Amino acid sequence: MFTPCPTERSQDIADRVERFVRDVVAPYEHDARCTAHGPSAELVGELRAKAREAGVMTPHILADGSHLSQLETAAVLKRSGLSPLGPVAVNTMAPDEGNMFLLGKVASAEQQARFLAPLVRGEARSAFFMTEPAEEGGAGSDPSMLQTTAVRDGNDWVINGRKKFITGAEGASVGIVMARTGEGERAQATMFLVDLPHPAIRTERVLDTIDSSMPGGHAQVLIDGLRVPADQVLGEVNEGFRYAQVRLSPARLSHCMRWFGTVTRADEIARAYATTRKAFGKLLIDHEGVGFMLAENLIDLQQAALMIDWCAGVLDAGSAGTTESSMAKVAVSEALFRVADRCVQILGGNGVSRDTIVDQAFRELRAFRIYDGPTEVHKWSLAKKIKRDTLGTGHHG
Ligand SMILES: Cc1cc2nc3c(=O)[nH]c(=O)nc-3n(C[C@H](O)[C@H](O)[C@H](O)COP(=O)(O)OP(=O)(O)OC[C@H]3O[C@@H](n4cnc5c(N)ncnc54)[C@H](O)[C@@H]3O)c2cc1C
């Protein structure tokens, strides 16, 4: 089901990652330390020790600090997702993978040594603090609704606000906090690098959510008088929204890559069931209803793989890929959700049990249709582009 690896080095890395995830990581899927708020810190540590031993830690960033191309990354990250625990084990998981990418592009050399290096080594985790409680009218789909403020005070910035759905905030040691730093017609924001845990960032609760793959779960936090020295501004003041875009396209594409792997595995499980389990005197796959579901899975997975590779190629060519990553995010998240849903159905009662990873694939993909831009928001921004392009060309039909 995987598209061919684009280079020899990515083939080699992808093969090693796949072997590690199938042979070493998958047996941990029933470990009691896989909690509703993600794998425990102890389990993450144990898996990462094994990944280091196997030489597959942070496989998309090479020893010299360079990053694989997006197309190569796709080959590797898809394999890392073959278990929902795989990305955690080999350090290709969200939000760290996107945060590492952003810090690699925007952070100063000193900031990289302090905040990025421990992430790349897989010794630390990070969190990205952007979304705010909808109940209080804060930023969600519309980032310009940002309410958290940062005010300059001497050599420091003082940040106040409340954030919600912050993946991995519990247990992270690096935080990237987005706060409003400018008023006026166009909202302006700045990103700040913060050491965690910090007494001025208090977890109010960890939400109980449908998904369960990400360590630390998703927290609501109160930021109360957080002082950040000016040299911990990430990049330039008032450039936060632009940096969010830098992070966004590759980060949303890498979610597509990892979840492609997980859903591919769910499909393997459904195929195995349908080709061994019998009902009404024949194998399930020989019932057209089931055979067609597997055929539709095959088509959806192939289309998803091609969308991922196409968008990765666009990013590799130097484009910001805003339009393409919106298209890919919608197409892939929706296709993978359909596949996961069919896998649940094919497995019957077992499909909704925790006996296989199929139910988790379904739950994770349901959440993915919302984070990194809900489907409707991407379609809305694509529609705006279509309108702009159409009216701009004067070809009104
Ligand atoms: C599992 C998970 C992990 C997350 N991790 C993080 C994290 O680490 N850091 C972080 O900052 N945030 C995180 N988020 C938050 C996520 O980015 C937001 O949930 C998302 O941006 C949507 O914002 P909202 O929940 O406020 O929904 P709202 O903005 O209230 O939108 C609700 C719905 O309205 C519809 N809608 C909105 N705008 C439009 C439009 N223009 N056109 C048509 N329909 C529209 C969509 O259907 C959307 O789903 C996470 C969310 C989840 C579920």
The ligand as a Tripos MOL2 file, in Angstrom:
@<TRIPOS>MOLECULE
LIG
   53    58     1     0     0
SMALL
NO_CHARGES

@<TRIPOS>ATOM
      1 C1         -7.1420   16.1990   19.6320 C.3       1 LIG1
      2 C2         -6.8700   17.6370   19.5160 C.ar      1 LIG1
      3 C3         -5.5980   18.1470   19.7360 C.ar      1 LIG1
      4 C4         -5.3410   19.5220   19.6700 C.ar      1 LIG1
      5 N1         -4.0830   19.9860   19.9650 N.ar      1 LIG1
      6 C5         -3.8630   21.3200   19.9960 C.ar      1 LIG1
      7 C6         -2.6090   21.8540   20.4050 C.ar      1 LIG1
      8 O1         -1.6720   21.1050   20.7350 O.2       1 LIG1
      9 N2         -2.4440   23.1940   20.4360 N.ar      1 LIG1
     10 C7         -3.4340   24.0440   20.0840 C.ar      1 LIG1
     11 O2         -3.2100   25.2500   20.1330 O.2       1 LIG1
     12 N3         -4.6520   23.5820   19.6870 N.ar      1 LIG1
     13 C8         -4.8920   22.2480   19.6470 C.ar      1 LIG1
     14 N4         -6.1220   21.7500   19.2790 N.ar      1 LIG1
     15 C9         -7.2080   22.6870   18.9630 C.3       1 LIG1
     16 C10        -7.5930   22.7110   17.4990 C.3       1 LIG1
     17 O3         -6.6140   23.3540   16.7630 O.3       1 LIG1
     18 C11        -8.9790   23.3810   17.4250 C.3       1 LIG1
     19 O4         -9.9080   22.4750   18.0020 O.3       1 LIG1
     20 C12        -9.3790   23.7420   16.0210 C.3       1 LIG1
     21 O5         -8.5910   24.7850   15.5320 O.3       1 LIG1
     22 C13       -10.8570   24.1850   15.9490 C.3       1 LIG1
     23 O6        -11.1030   25.1990   16.8620 O.3       1 LIG1
     24 P1        -12.3530   25.0710   17.8740 P.3       1 LIG1
     25 O7        -12.2540   23.7470   18.5490 O.co2     1 LIG1
     26 O8        -12.3750   26.2740   18.7280 O.co2     1 LIG1
     27 O9        -13.6180   25.0220   16.9560 O.3       1 LIG1
     28 P2        -14.4820   26.2820   16.4200 P.3       1 LIG1
     29 O10       -13.5740   27.3610   15.9540 O.co2     1 LIG1
     30 O11       -15.4930   26.6110   17.4400 O.co2     1 LIG1
     31 O12       -15.1970   25.6310   15.1590 O.3       1 LIG1
     32 C14       -16.2260   24.6510   15.3240 C.3       1 LIG1
     33 C15       -16.6690   24.1520   13.9690 C.3       1 LIG1
     34 O13       -17.2100   25.2340   13.2230 O.3       1 LIG1
     35 C16       -17.0300   25.0170   11.8410 C.3       1 LIG1
     36 N5        -16.3760   26.1830   11.2330 N.ar      1 LIG1
     37 C17       -15.5360   27.0790   11.7960 C.ar      1 LIG1
     38 N6        -15.1240   27.9950   10.9050 N.ar      1 LIG1
     39 C18       -15.7430   27.7040    9.7480 C.ar      1 LIG1
     40 C19       -15.7420   28.2480    8.4450 C.ar      1 LIG1
     41 N7        -14.9860   29.3360    8.1370 N.pl3     1 LIG1
     42 N8        -16.5100   27.6760    7.4870 N.ar      1 LIG1
     43 C20       -17.2590   26.5900    7.7640 C.ar      1 LIG1
     44 N9        -17.2830   25.9990    8.9750 N.ar      1 LIG1
     45 C21       -16.5400   26.5410    9.9460 C.ar      1 LIG1
     46 C22       -16.1700   23.7460   11.7010 C.3       1 LIG1
     47 O14       -17.0110   22.6450   11.4010 O.3       1 LIG1
     48 C23       -15.5770   23.5820   13.0890 C.3       1 LIG1
     49 O15       -15.2740   22.2190   13.3990 O.3       1 LIG1
     50 C24        -6.3910   20.3910   19.3250 C.ar      1 LIG1
     51 C25        -7.6750   19.8800   19.0690 C.ar      1 LIG1
     52 C26        -7.9190   18.5420   19.1790 C.ar      1 LIG1
     53 C27        -9.3080   18.0270   18.9330 C.3       1 LIG1
@<TRIPOS>BOND
     1     1     2 1
     2     2     3 ar
     3     2    52 ar
     4     3     4 ar
     5     4     5 ar
     6     4    50 ar
     7     5     6 ar
     8     6     7 ar
     9     6    13 1
    10     7     8 2
    11     7     9 ar
    12     9    10 ar
    13    10    11 2
    14    10    12 ar
    15    12    13 ar
    16    13    14 ar
    17    14    15 1
    18    14    50 ar
    19    15    16 1
    20    16    17 1
    21    16    18 1
    22    18    19 1
    23    18    20 1
    24    20    21 1
    25    20    22 1
    26    22    23 1
    27    23    24 1
    28    24    25 2
    29    24    26 1
    30    24    27 1
    31    27    28 1
    32    28    29 2
    33    28    30 1
    34    28    31 1
    35    31    32 1
    36    32    33 1
    37    33    34 1
    38    33    48 1
    39    34    35 1
    40    35    36 1
    41    35    46 1
    42    36    37 ar
    43    36    45 ar
    44    37    38 ar
    45    38    39 ar
    46    39    40 ar
    47    39    45 ar
    48    40    41 1
    49    40    42 ar
    50    42    43 ar
    51    43    44 ar
    52    44    45 ar
    53    46    47 1
    54    46    48 1
    55    48    49 1
    56    50    51 ar
    57    51    52 ar
    58    52    53 1
@<TRIPOS>SUBSTRUCTURE
     1 LIG1         1 GROUP 0 **** ****
